[in-house]
Amino acid sequence: MIKKWVPWLVAIAFFMEALDATILNTAIPVISTALQVVPLSMKSVLSSYTLSLAVFIPISSWVADRFGTRRVFATAIGVFTLGSLLCGMATSIQALVIFRILQGCGGALMVPVGRLTLVRTFPKSELVRAMSFVAIPALIGPMLGPLVGGLIVGYFHWRMIFFVNLPIGILGLFTVLKFLPDYKSDHKEPLDLLGLILFGCGIALLSYVLEIFGEHSLSGTEIAGLLAVALCLLAGYALHARPLKYPLLHLNLLRLRTFRASIGGNFFTRLGAGGLPFLLPLLYQVGLGFSPVQSGLLILPQSVASLVFRFSIPSLLAFFGYRKLLLFNTIFMGTIMMFFATVDHHTSVALIILQASGFGFFSSLQYTSMNTLAYAQITPKETSHASTILSTVQQMSLSFGVATSSLITTYFIHDRFHASPEELIHGLHRGFIVLGSVTILSAIGFMELKGTDGSILSHHEKSAADDKMTEQIQS
């Protein structure tokens, strides 16, 4: 009886976490007006959530092994729901950022612990079906987020964006405590507390530097000092983790070429593309005057295309292979991003939808390819450690991507506090061009791949002569 409920409980948690990652995007202009801040300053509300995920995901497995999956999963839902309640009650951007961090703490534990519960509940013969089931709401959540957010701020109050989590969270908390199995590990690895402090403080400080850069609240010398401290903390973590048997993040996996290419590609590609969900609603609503609902509908084709064309990805990988596909697809993806710089008052809705669909297809192909490539050389024993690094880097790059996109756009606006819609459109257009260029440049990271890398996953066949030619070109 309990086993039957596990996929449903995990699916609900996945949906809540995935929905909350995108539901705010179309509501940013409305919330910024309510909190009396400029829209570009709302970047911290989005990036703080993903940054919190990046900091706390690495300890999720340790916490679950030590305290049990049921207790941790219930606590995660409780923290996430409490954070949602407090976000809905926030009266300042500073309070909203703090409560979004609290939400992220809960979300960081929900998804990894939910996945761990599935692995320990179902035998391998049933695991693929269970994983496929819970993956559906994780895909639908980001797709519905912008539209749901637009509908809520269009017809209700923006605070309802957070309050909709309350009944789902309370129901989930009750059912988890009643039906979720409780797993603990007999072998409890020690927590790398110093590593958590060094890594967490390092990326938090680095994110803070990106947030305040250009705000004129600190001098250039002070910002440079903070940046140096952040880099020293991250370098300190790398030195600290190297000799440890149980580090927070197993960085020794980066010795593997395919894993290194996947992690680097994930970081730099998302660094450029991660800001688009933040910038596009600003372009559509503040710049072009669309309503939140219309803005959500214009963004929806991106997620729909991503979901629909996902089923064609195995065939494309089998035909092209990882190296060739990632090299060319990264360039196409960056080019599509740059084309958003052509969207203005005279652009037809049909063309905007076409561009959004194209970006959805290329980004889905990019992320799925990079994520699967990460496991090409990973042994079963290393899978959990690789997954933790991959999830952490994804969330960290999304947080940095939002901050970077706002920073770049602000650079092209003379006075962001009093910018007219035309000036905002100009800054956003320049921002799209720069971010698209960054994405195209990230293709360099895939050049070290060989033609046969990942073939065990993609089923791509390549002759030895072609592979030898690739090695000669690289050398």
Secondary structure, 3 states (H helix, E strand, C coil): CHHHHHHHHHHHHHHHHHHHHHCCHHHHHHHHHHCCCCHHHHHHHHHHHHHHHHHHHHHHHHHHHHHCHHHHHHHHHHHHHHHHHHHHHCCCHHHHHHHHHHHHHHHHHHHHHHHHHHHHHCCHHHHHHHHHHHHHHHHHHHHHHHHHHHHHHHHCCCCHHHHCHHHHHHHHHHHHHHHCCCCCCCCCCCCCHHHHHHHHHHHHHHHHHHHHCCCCCCCHHHHHHHHHHHHHHHHHHHHHHCCCCCCCCCHHHHHCHHHHHHHHHHHHHHHHHCCHHHHHHHHHHHHCCCCHHHHHHHHHHHHHHHHHHHHHHHHHHHHHCHHHHHHHHHHHHHHHHHHHHHCCCCCCHHHHHHHHHHHHHHHHHHHHHHHHHCCCCCCHHHHHHHHHHHHHHHHHHHHHHHHHHHHHHHHCCCCCCCCCHHHHHHHHHHHHHHHHHHHHHHHHHHCCCCCCCCHHHHCCCCCHHHHHHHHHHHC
